[in-house]
Amino acid sequence: MTKDERKHYDRISQLGCIACHVLGFGYSPCEIHHIRTGTGAGRKSHWSKAVGLCPNHHRNGGVGVAIHSGIRSFESAIGMTEVELLAKQLELLGD
């Protein structure tokens, strides 16, 4: 992991779960999720295209809650695509 990558992930962690933020839940600790839009099957996006998601929004919440349980139902429930979540996160980070 590069110095820039580590710094970026630390800033994401300090912001917390972007989905919880958008839904008005406030801060919740997050995991790093690499957005899949624009990547090939089974490929991870560049580290700069990562968002912070709490365990429930990332992998544990089931269909309609967790992005890894179905991206379309996740995006519908959040009201934003993962690309829009990335843009919102970058805006909040001042990038």
Backbone as CSV, one residue per row, in Angstrom:
resi,resn,N_x,N_y,N_z,CA_x,CA_y,CA_z,C_x,C_y,C_z
1,MET,0.843,-1.164,0.000,0.000,0.000,0.000,0.900,1.243,0.000
2,THR,0.585,2.187,-0.876,1.386,3.403,-0.961,0.988,4.386,0.145
3,LYS,1.827,5.386,0.328,1.561,6.423,1.313,0.262,7.174,0.966
4,ASP,0.073,7.485,-0.319,-1.137,8.192,-0.745,-2.389,7.341,-0.537
5,GLU,-2.289,6.064,-0.840,-3.412,5.148,-0.654,-3.786,5.068,0.828
6,ARG,-2.806,4.896,1.684,-3.037,4.812,3.129,-3.688,6.092,3.655
7,LYS,-3.191,7.232,3.192,-3.744,8.525,3.609,-5.200,8.660,3.159
8,HIS,-5.487,8.260,1.933,-6.855,8.340,1.401,-7.805,7.447,2.202
9,TYR,-7.394,6.227,2.464,-8.231,5.303,3.237,-8.457,5.822,4.657
10,ASP,-7.453,6.453,5.241,-7.604,7.020,6.575,-8.645,8.139,6.574
11,ARG,-8.610,8.980,5.555,-9.601,10.054,5.453,-11.004,9.488,5.279
12,ILE,-11.150,8.435,4.482,-12.449,7.788,4.308,-12.927,7.241,5.652
13,SER,-12.045,6.589,6.379,-12.404,6.012,7.685,-12.859,7.088,8.661
14,GLN,-12.216,8.235,8.634,-12.611,9.321,9.522,-13.995,9.863,9.176
15,LEU,-14.354,9.846,7.894,-15.681,10.292,7.469,-16.752,9.273,7.857
16,GLY,-16.415,7.985,7.743,-17.368,6.926,8.072,-18.180,6.486,6.864
17,CYS,-19.209,5.714,7.133,-20.050,5.129,6.081,-20.792,6.229,5.322
18,ILE,-20.543,6.309,4.021,-21.184,7.333,3.199,-22.671,7.047,3.046
19,ALA,-23.068,5.794,3.027,-24.494,5.457,2.920,-25.236,5.905,4.180
20,CYS,-24.676,5.632,5.340,-25.297,6.087,6.594,-25.400,7.607,6.616
21,HIS,-24.363,8.266,6.124,-24.369,9.731,6.083,-25.512,10.229,5.199
22,VAL,-25.633,9.665,3.998,-26.676,10.081,3.056,-28.067,9.830,3.629
23,LEU,-28.213,8.730,4.363,-29.520,8.389,4.949,-29.816,9.159,6.237
24,GLY,-28.866,9.972,6.685,-29.080,10.791,7.872,-28.823,10.087,9.188
25,PHE,-28.099,8.966,9.151,-27.802,8.203,10.370,-26.578,8.724,11.107
26,GLY,-25.844,9.634,10.490,-24.631,10.152,11.115,-23.448,9.226,10.909
27,TYR,-22.451,9.387,11.755,-21.203,8.625,11.627,-21.384,7.172,12.040
28,SER,-20.814,6.276,11.234,-20.653,4.882,11.640,-19.344,4.383,11.051
29,PRO,-18.583,3.600,11.821,-17.298,3.085,11.337,-17.482,2.329,10.025
30,CYS,-16.471,2.395,9.189,-16.644,1.812,7.855,-15.504,0.893,7.445
31,GLU,-15.818,0.152,6.401,-14.867,-0.682,5.681,-14.679,-0.037,4.308
32,ILE,-13.613,-0.383,3.645,-13.349,0.165,2.313,-14.024,-0.712,1.267
33,HIS,-14.817,-0.064,0.397,-15.465,-0.748,-0.727,-14.975,-0.109,-2.023
34,HIS,-14.401,-0.917,-2.907,-13.958,-0.439,-4.218,-15.140,-0.526,-5.162
35,ILE,-15.532,0.621,-5.736,-16.695,0.601,-6.610,-16.427,-0.301,-7.802
36,ARG,-17.482,-0.943,-8.286,-17.360,-1.915,-9.371,-17.715,-1.320,-10.725
37,THR,-18.444,-0.207,-10.740,-18.862,0.415,-11.989,-17.640,0.756,-12.829
38,GLY,-17.636,0.279,-14.074,-16.539,0.573,-14.982,-15.367,-0.384,-14.911
39,THR,-15.468,-1.409,-14.061,-14.398,-2.412,-13.983,-14.887,-3.709,-14.605
40,GLY,-13.982,-4.572,-14.928,-14.344,-5.873,-15.455,-14.807,-6.791,-14.342
41,ALA,-15.395,-7.902,-14.720,-15.870,-8.879,-13.746,-14.717,-9.355,-12.874
42,GLY,-14.919,-9.303,-11.559,-13.912,-9.770,-10.622,-12.722,-8.838,-10.460
43,ARG,-12.804,-7.642,-11.018,-11.689,-6.692,-10.938,-11.989,-5.619,-9.898
44,LYS,-10.954,-5.155,-9.225,-11.077,-4.117,-8.215,-10.691,-2.782,-8.844
45,SER,-11.463,-1.734,-8.544,-11.139,-0.411,-9.066,-9.913,0.164,-8.360
46,HIS,-9.386,1.221,-8.915,-8.241,1.926,-8.339,-8.592,2.380,-6.924
47,TRP,-7.598,2.500,-6.061,-7.847,2.874,-4.665,-8.530,4.220,-4.527
48,SER,-8.376,5.104,-5.495,-9.027,6.419,-5.432,-10.526,6.332,-5.689
49,LYS,-10.981,5.175,-6.152,-12.403,4.960,-6.417,-12.988,4.015,-5.373
50,ALA,-12.730,4.332,-4.117,-13.224,3.529,-3.004,-14.114,4.399,-2.126
51,VAL,-15.135,3.780,-1.558,-16.017,4.481,-0.621,-16.027,3.732,0.702
52,GLY,-16.354,4.446,1.756,-16.487,3.835,3.062,-17.918,3.365,3.277
53,LEU,-18.084,2.110,3.627,-19.393,1.543,3.933,-19.290,0.763,5.236
54,CYS,-20.271,0.937,6.125,-20.301,0.163,7.361,-20.511,-1.317,7.005
55,PRO,-20.248,-2.240,7.923,-20.421,-3.657,7.611,-21.816,-4.005,7.083
56,ASN,-22.862,-3.375,7.613,-24.210,-3.672,7.115,-24.410,-3.199,5.683
57,HIS,-23.953,-2.007,5.358,-24.109,-1.512,3.988,-23.101,-2.139,3.032
58,HIS,-22.038,-2.700,3.558,-21.027,-3.310,2.694,-21.347,-4.774,2.395
59,ARG,-21.529,-5.599,3.438,-21.625,-7.046,3.185,-22.596,-7.808,4.065
60,ASN,-22.999,-7.269,5.222,-23.797,-8.047,6.173,-25.304,-7.821,6.113
61,GLY,-25.748,-6.735,5.523,-27.141,-6.313,5.639,-28.163,-7.054,4.812
62,GLY,-27.756,-7.872,3.898,-28.717,-8.590,3.064,-29.215,-7.747,1.903
63,VAL,-30.117,-8.321,1.119,-30.653,-7.666,-0.071,-31.384,-6.387,0.319
64,GLY,-31.098,-5.309,-0.404,-31.720,-4.019,-0.137,-30.976,-3.191,0.894
65,VAL,-29.963,-3.801,1.525,-29.163,-3.074,2.517,-27.687,-3.114,2.124
66,ALA,-27.144,-4.294,1.892,-25.716,-4.467,1.601,-25.447,-4.419,0.103
67,ILE,-24.425,-3.670,-0.266,-24.080,-3.536,-1.683,-23.677,-4.883,-2.294
68,HIS,-23.009,-5.749,-1.522,-22.588,-7.048,-2.056,-23.711,-8.075,-2.089
69,SER,-24.886,-7.704,-1.597,-26.048,-8.594,-1.696,-26.919,-8.239,-2.899
70,GLY,-26.543,-7.219,-3.607,-27.273,-6.797,-4.802,-27.158,-5.299,-4.980
71,ILE,-26.379,-4.921,-5.978,-26.097,-3.493,-6.152,-27.342,-2.702,-6.523
72,ARG,-28.205,-3.266,-7.365,-29.397,-2.510,-7.779,-30.321,-2.234,-6.600
73,SER,-30.547,-3.229,-5.766,-31.429,-3.013,-4.611,-30.769,-2.074,-3.593
74,PHE,-29.451,-2.162,-3.447,-28.716,-1.248,-2.567,-28.873,0.189,-3.056
75,GLU,-28.605,0.407,-4.340,-28.694,1.757,-4.892,-30.106,2.306,-4.816
76,SER,-31.084,1.461,-5.024,-32.481,1.881,-4.908,-32.811,2.302,-3.482
77,ALA,-32.351,1.539,-2.500,-32.621,1.840,-1.092,-31.913,3.117,-0.640
78,ILE,-30.704,3.352,-1.142,-29.925,4.524,-0.762,-30.386,5.751,-1.541
79,GLY,-30.846,5.524,-2.760,-31.271,6.638,-3.606,-30.146,7.251,-4.407
80,MET,-29.017,6.551,-4.452,-27.850,7.018,-5.204,-27.095,5.801,-5.740
81,THR,-26.434,5.998,-6.886,-25.568,4.946,-7.403,-24.251,4.967,-6.633
82,GLU,-23.459,3.909,-6.793,-22.168,3.906,-6.109,-21.260,5.002,-6.650
83,VAL,-21.404,5.370,-7.912,-20.628,6.473,-8.484,-21.060,7.793,-7.850
84,GLU,-22.358,7.981,-7.633,-22.850,9.186,-6.965,-22.404,9.228,-5.503
85,LEU,-22.361,8.065,-4.845,-21.850,8.011,-3.470,-20.380,8.411,-3.426
86,LEU,-19.603,7.948,-4.406,-18.197,8.328,-4.490,-18.068,9.841,-4.656
87,ALA,-18.871,10.425,-5.546,-18.820,11.872,-5.762,-19.196,12.628,-4.486
88,LYS,-20.212,12.156,-3.771,-20.628,12.796,-2.519,-19.514,12.699,-1.483
89,GLN,-18.894,11.530,-1.378,-17.798,11.342,-0.427,-16.638,12.286,-0.747
90,LEU,-16.270,12.383,-2.028,-15.181,13.273,-2.438,-15.524,14.722,-2.121
91,GLU,-16.788,15.088,-2.305,-17.233,16.444,-1.961,-17.066,16.699,-0.461
92,LEU,-17.481,15.747,0.354,-17.367,15.899,1.805,-15.908,15.923,2.263
93,LEU,-15.049,15.219,1.545,-13.633,15.210,1.874,-12.907,16.446,1.350
94,GLY,-13.590,17.216,0.517,-12.978,18.415,-0.032,-12.062,18.149,-1.205
95,ASP,-12.265,17.021,-1.858,-11.429,16.649,-3.014,-12.095,17.025,-4.322
